[in-house]
Amino acid sequence: MNIPTPATTDSRINIIALDGVRALAVLLVMAVHYHERFGGGWVGVQIFFVLSGFLITRILVNAKETASGLTSYLKVFWIRRALRIFPLYVLFLLIGELMWWFTAAPVTWPTARPWLWTYTLNFGHMFGMVPISDVYSHFWSLAVEEQFYVLWPFLIWFLGRKTLRYLIIAMLLITPILRYAVVAANVLDTSQLYFFTPTLMDAFAAGAALVLFDLSWIKQVRWWLAGAVLTTVAAGMLANLGMGLHFSVWSLGYPYFMPNAFEYVWGYTMLNVTSALLLLACIQDQVGLFANRYVAGLGKISYGVYIVHRPMYRIVVALQSNLATHLRPSVASLVSVVVFLVGSITLAWISFWFFENPLLKLKRYFSYRNAQGAG
C-alpha cells in the first residue's frame, strides 16, 4: 500500500492546501456560532474530524516504521501532540479561572471545570451535566480529538495494514448502524450522539482511509468531489424540506443533530465521504482555491481561531447594544461581523507566532527515528 502521492512533486502544495481546508472548516464553525441562521456551519467540525483522521493516521503509520519501540512511539507522538494542543488550551483555561475568580462569570465555570481539564466535556454535555456556554462549549470537539489520540496509536501499532483496512471498512459500516441503534433503543437521542465519540468514529475512519488504501485510481477527484457535494446537499435539502426551503438552504440541508428522515444515520456518512474527497483533491493538488496563500494562512492559525472565537463573540454581543444606539442596524451588524472576524483572527495570529510557534520548535527534540525505548 502506498500513501497517495500528490500530483505535484512539491509536497508543500499539499500542506498549504490542507491548511486551506482548515480555513474552510473554522469559517463554517464561526458562522454558526455567530448566528444560528447558518445552522449548517457545524459541518466544519466534521471536516476537522476527517482531517484529523487523515493527518494522525499518516503520522502514526510513518512513525511505526521508524520508532525504536512501542514506548518511544507513544511517548514521542503524545509529546508532539501535547506541544501542539496543550499550550493555548491550558492558557485559555487559566485565563478562564482568573476571569471567574474576579467576575464569577460564566456562572457555569465551576461545573465545567473538571470536564474541561480532563478533556471530557463532550460527555458532560452529552449527559446534561455541563450547561452549554458560549465561552467554552466548543471545546467538546477538542475532547473527542484527544480521546481519538489516546486510542488510535495503539491500533496503528498492533494491527497490520491489511487488518487496519478491514477495521476502517468496519468503522465506516458499523458506526451509522450504531447511531441508528442507540436512538431506536432510546439509549441516546440525536443530540446526545452528536457528542458521543463512538458514534463519530466514521469521520476519523474516512480520513484514515486516504492513508491506508491506495486511491491513486481516482484520477479526476475534483469531479468526484463535485458530484459528492451536489448529492450530499440535495439529500440534505430533501430530508429537511418539511422545515421550509429557507431553513434548509441556510442549514445546507444539515441542521444541528439532523433529526429528520433518519439523517442522523446517513447524514454524517455523506458529510464524511465528501470531506474525505475534498482532502484527496487537495492531496492531488486539484483544488487551487485551498492553496491560496491567504486562505492557507488562515488555516495555519485555525486552532487559535477556534479557541478564541466564541469569547470574541461574547465581546461582540456586549458591543452590539452600544453600536445599535449610534449606527443604523445594517451598519451595526456589519461592524459586528468585522469585529468578530478580525478580532478572532488577530488574536489567533498573535498567539500562533508569539506563543504557540516558539513551543512548536521544541518538536525537533522529539523524533521517532532518534527516540530510544523498549517496545
Secondary structure, 3 states (H helix, E strand, C coil): CCCCCCCCCCHHHHHHHHHHHHHHHHHHHHHHHHCCCCHHHHHHHHHHHHHHHHHHHHHHHHHHHHCCCHHHHHHHHHHHHHHHHHHHHHHHHHHHHHHHHHHCCCCCHHHHHHHHHCCCHHHHHHCCCCCCCCCCHHHHHHHHHHHHHHHHHHHHHHCCHHHHHHHHHHHHHHHHHHHHHHHHCCCCCHHHHCCCHHHHHHHHHHHHHHHHCCCCCCCCHHHHHHHHHHHHHHHHHHHCHHHCHHHHHHCCCCCCCCCHHHHHHHHHHHHHHHHHHHHHHHHCCCCHHHHCHHHHHHHHCHHHHHHHHHHHHHHHHHHHHHHHHHCCHHHHHHHHHHHHHHHHHHHHHHHHHHHHHHHHHHHHHCCCCCCCCCC
